[in-house]
């Protein structure tokens, strides 16, 4: 999409202004949905990193590497493993090992 602004550009045709406004609304609604999706998926990962860091007495970066390597080795999505770890911490911890 070309440069977006919040104020409509002056136009001689009100229909063009309406179309432009609808395009901007659609753009910002889509952007808000993308950001919400990212936030919803990032929070469980951050929580899981905290659980692993506390449980194994490691720093946050090492906890993320542990989580990531577990997911890669087991062909699992990091978000799914993070959710399991949060919802069932004792069961999830036994599955993730150094």
C-alpha positions in Angstrom: 0.0 0.0 0.0 1.3 3.5 -0.7 2.1 5.9 2.0 -0.7 6.1 4.5 -1.8 9.1 6.4 -4.5 9.7 8.9 -5.8 12.8 7.1 -7.5 12.4 3.8 -5.8 14.1 0.8 -7.9 16.8 -0.7 -9.8 15.6 -3.7 -12.5 17.0 -5.9 -14.5 13.8 -5.8 -16.0 12.8 -2.4 -16.3 9.2 -3.7 -12.6 9.1 -4.1 -12.1 10.4 -0.6 -14.5 7.7 0.7 -12.6 4.9 -1.1 -9.3 6.2 0.3 -10.7 6.4 3.8 -12.0 2.8 3.5 -8.6 1.7 2.3 -6.9 3.3 5.3 -9.4 1.8 7.7 -8.9 -1.7 6.2 -5.1 -1.2 6.3 -5.1 -0.2 10.0 -7.6 -2.9 11.0 -5.4 -5.5 9.3 -2.3 -4.1 11.1 -4.0 -4.2 14.5 -5.0 -7.8 13.9 -1.4 -8.7 13.0 -0.1 -7.0 16.1 -2.6 -8.7 18.3 -1.8 -12.1 16.8 1.9 -11.5 17.5 1.3 -10.4 21.0 -1.0 -13.4 21.7 1.7 -15.7 20.5 4.7 -14.0 22.1 3.4 -13.8 25.7 3.2 -17.6 26.3 6.8 -17.9 24.9 8.0 -15.2 27.3 6.2 -17.0 30.2 7.7 -20.3 29.3 11.2 -18.8 29.1 10.6 -17.5 32.7 9.5 -20.9 33.9 12.5 -22.6 32.4 14.9 -20.0 33.6 13.6 -20.4 37.2 13.4 -24.1 37.1 16.9 -24.8 35.6 18.5 -21.7 37.2 19.6 -20.4 33.8 19.3 -16.9 32.2 16.5 -16.0 29.9 18.6 -16.3 26.7 19.7 -19.8 27.7 16.0 -20.7 28.5 15.0 -19.5 25.0 17.7 -21.6 23.4 16.6 -24.6 25.4 13.0 -24.1 24.3 14.0 -23.5 20.7 16.3 -26.5 20.5 13.7 -28.8 22.1 11.1 -27.6 19.5 13.5 -28.1 16.6 14.6 -31.6 17.8 11.0 -32.7 18.2 9.5 -30.9 15.2 7.1 -28.9 17.4 5.9 -25.3 17.3 7.4 -23.2 20.0 4.1 -21.6 20.8 2.5 -25.0 21.4 5.3 -26.2 23.7 5.2 -22.9 25.5 1.4 -23.2 26.1 1.9 -26.8 27.4 4.6 -25.6 29.7 2.4 -22.8 31.1 -0.7 -24.9 31.5 1.0 -28.0 32.9 4.4 -26.9 34.2 5.4 -30.1 35.9 4.5 -32.3 32.9 6.1 -29.8 30.4 9.3 -29.6 32.4 9.9 -33.3 32.3 9.7 -33.2 28.5 12.2 -30.4 28.1 15.7 -31.3 29.0 19.2 -29.9 28.4 
